[in-house]
Amino acid sequence: MKLKHSFSNYQKKLEQDILTGLYCYKCKNTTFPPMSVCSNCGSPKNEIIELEKKGFIRTFTVIRVAPKGWIAPYIVGMVEMSSGPWVTGNIIDINPDKADMNLIGKKVEISNQIVKGDEYSKDEIRSLTFKLIE
């Protein structure tokens, strides 16, 4: 089965600041990240759509011991997008030492940044970032 929405295509769209996913015609689910079938029902009957880049923080953690080559501390969060899927990325522009439970439920704008590869994946990729909307 040919991928309609490959990781490479997803990364190219992120370079243009466009967040994409799949809309399933069978169950009306939105799938994210890129894959060839609906994450809900497994149907291959879907289309690539542009997703709204807003959501709400549902959980987070402060990383204090980072993988080799990364600098801690930083905040990783899970955001429920307005279109339904939950996505993982870095919460930016917040001091990790001041992060507390008040972040839960805060509205964010979703963007991306280039992240260098680690010792296992040498290539750079684009990774999601979340910034609070005041």
C-alpha positions as CSV (number, residue, x, y, z in Angstrom):
1,M,0.0,0.0,0.0
2,K,1.4,3.4,-1.0
3,L,1.5,5.9,1.8
4,K,-0.7,8.9,1.1
5,H,0.9,10.9,3.8
6,S,4.5,10.0,4.4
7,F,6.8,11.3,7.2
8,S,8.8,13.1,4.5
9,N,5.7,14.8,3.1
10,Y,4.7,15.7,6.7
11,Q,8.1,17.3,7.3
12,K,7.9,19.3,4.0
13,K,4.6,20.7,5.1
14,L,6.0,21.7,8.5
15,E,8.7,23.6,6.7
16,Q,5.9,25.7,5.2
17,D,4.3,26.0,8.7
18,I,1.4,23.8,7.7
19,L,0.3,21.0,10.0
20,T,-1.3,18.1,8.2
21,G,-3.2,15.0,9.2
22,L,-5.6,12.5,7.7
23,Y,-9.4,12.7,7.6
24,C,-11.2,9.4,7.5
25,Y,-14.3,9.2,5.2
26,K,-15.5,6.0,7.0
27,C,-15.5,7.0,10.7
28,K,-14.9,10.8,10.4
29,N,-11.8,10.5,12.6
30,T,-8.8,12.8,12.2
31,T,-5.5,10.9,12.4
32,F,-2.2,12.4,13.4
33,P,0.8,11.8,13.0
34,P,1.1,10.7,9.3
35,M,0.2,7.1,8.5
36,S,-1.4,5.2,5.7
37,V,-4.7,4.2,7.5
38,C,-7.1,5.7,10.0
39,S,-5.9,5.2,13.5
40,N,-9.4,4.7,14.7
41,C,-10.9,2.2,12.2
42,G,-8.0,1.1,10.0
43,S,-9.7,2.4,6.8
44,P,-7.4,3.5,4.0
45,K,-10.2,5.8,2.7
46,N,-8.9,9.1,3.8
47,E,-7.6,12.4,2.6
48,I,-4.7,14.7,3.7
49,I,-6.1,17.8,5.4
50,E,-4.6,20.9,7.0
51,L,-5.1,21.0,10.8
52,E,-5.8,24.0,12.9
53,K,-2.7,24.9,14.9
54,K,-4.4,25.4,18.3
55,G,-5.1,23.2,21.2
56,F,-5.1,22.7,25.0
57,I,-2.4,21.3,27.2
58,R,-3.7,18.1,28.8
59,T,-0.5,16.9,30.5
60,F,3.2,17.7,30.6
61,T,6.5,16.7,32.3
62,V,9.8,18.6,32.9
63,I,12.7,16.7,31.5
64,R,15.6,17.1,33.9
65,V,17.9,14.2,32.7
66,A,18.1,14.6,28.9
67,P,19.3,12.2,26.3
68,K,22.9,12.5,25.2
69,G,23.4,15.7,23.3
70,W,20.3,17.5,24.6
71,I,20.3,20.2,27.3
72,A,17.9,19.9,30.2
73,P,15.7,21.1,31.7
74,Y,12.9,21.4,29.1
75,I,9.1,20.8,29.1
76,V,7.4,18.1,27.0
77,G,3.7,18.3,26.8
78,M,0.7,16.6,25.3
79,V,-1.8,18.9,23.6
80,E,-5.4,18.0,22.5
81,M,-5.8,19.7,19.2
82,S,-9.0,21.5,18.3
83,S,-9.5,18.8,15.6
84,G,-9.3,16.0,18.1
85,P,-5.9,14.3,18.0
86,W,-3.5,14.6,20.9
87,V,0.1,15.6,19.9
88,T,3.4,15.6,21.7
89,G,6.0,18.4,21.6
90,N,8.0,20.9,23.6
91,I,6.3,23.7,25.5
92,I,8.4,26.7,24.9
93,D,8.9,30.2,26.4
94,I,8.2,28.9,30.0
95,N,10.8,28.5,32.6
96,P,10.8,24.7,33.4
97,D,11.5,25.5,37.1
98,K,8.3,27.4,37.2
99,A,6.1,24.9,35.4
100,D,3.2,23.8,37.6
101,M,-0.3,22.3,37.3
102,N,-1.7,25.6,36.2
103,L,-0.5,24.8,32.7
104,I,-3.1,22.1,32.4
105,G,-6.0,23.3,30.2
106,K,-4.1,26.4,28.9
107,K,-4.7,27.2,25.2
108,V,-1.6,27.0,23.0
109,E,-0.6,27.7,19.4
110,I,1.2,24.8,17.7
111,S,4.3,25.5,15.7
112,N,7.5,23.7,15.0
113,Q,11.3,24.0,15.2
114,I,14.3,22.1,13.8
115,V,15.6,19.5,16.3
116,K,19.1,18.0,15.8
117,G,19.3,14.3,15.6
118,D,20.8,12.3,18.5
119,E,23.4,9.6,18.3
120,Y,20.9,7.1,16.8
121,S,19.2,9.5,14.3
122,K,21.8,11.9,12.9
123,D,19.4,13.8,10.7
124,E,17.6,16.9,11.8
125,I,13.8,16.9,11.8
126,R,11.1,19.3,12.6
127,S,9.4,18.8,15.9
128,L,6.2,20.4,17.3
129,T,6.3,23.2,19.8
130,F,3.6,24.7,21.9
131,K,3.3,28.4,23.0
132,L,0.8,29.7,25.4
133,I,-1.9,32.0,23.9
134,E,-2.5,34.8,26.4
